[in-house]
């Protein structure tokens, strides 16, 4: 058995009520699309950061390093990659 509500039944909806409902649905769709675009932007930014901090072999001993913004080798993973990994930003 369904519970009674204060909402009008389908047979009692007015054109204005339907217009408002469709407007709210359109706004929600826009919000969802905006969040999706921002999430994609963050993912692409993370991939660019990872590309700058990629692992490479520094010497004949296969010592893996990352190069910082000044060109200095740092032990891999550097603090940036470690922070991304810690927060669930591992590469897809």
N, C-alpha and C positions, 0 to 999 in steps of 0.2 A: 504494500500500500504506500502510495506517495504521501509526503507531508504537504500540508497546505502552505502556500507562500503568499506574499503580498504582490507578487508579480502578476501582470495580466496574462490571461491565457492567449494562445495563438490567435483565437478568433476575435480577441479584443484589442489587438495591436493597431495603433493608428499609423498613418504614413509618417508623421513626425517622429514617433517612437522608432520606427524602422530606420528612418534617416539617421537618427542619433546612434542607433546600434551599428549601422554600416560605417558611420564616421569613426566610431570608437574602434571598430575592427581595422579600418584603414590605418589609424594612428598606431595601433599595436603592431601592425605589419611593418610600418616605417621604423618603429623603435627596434624591432627584431632585426631588420636589415641593417640598421645603423650599428648595432652591436656586432653583427656578423662581419661587417666591414672593418670595424676597429680590431676585432680578434684577428682577422687576416693580416692587418697592418702590423700588429704586435708580433705575429709569427714571422712575417717577412723580416722585421727588424731584428728579431732574435737570430734568424738565419744569417743575416749580414754580420752580426756581432761574432757569431761562431766562425764565419769565414775569415774574419780578421784574426781570430785566435785559434787557428787550426794547428794541429800537431804536425811537426816536421822533424826529421832526423838531423840533429845538430853536428854530430861527429861520427867517426868510424866506430865508436862504441855503442852506436844506436841509442844515444841519449835523447829522448824525446823532449822537445821544448816548445814553448809558445814565445812569440816575439811581441813585446809590448809596443806601445805607440812611439817609443824612442828608438826602437830597433834592438833593444837589449834582450837577449834570450832569458827566459824564465822557465823554471821547471813546469812540465805539463802534467796535469792541467793547471793553468794559471788560476788566479783568484776569480777572474771573470767567468771562465768555463765552469769552475767549481760552483760558483753561485748559481749559474743557470741550471746545472745538474741538480743542485740541492732543491730548487724550486720546481722541479718537474719539467724543465725545458729541455729534456734530452732530444737529440735530433730524431726526426721522424724517418 
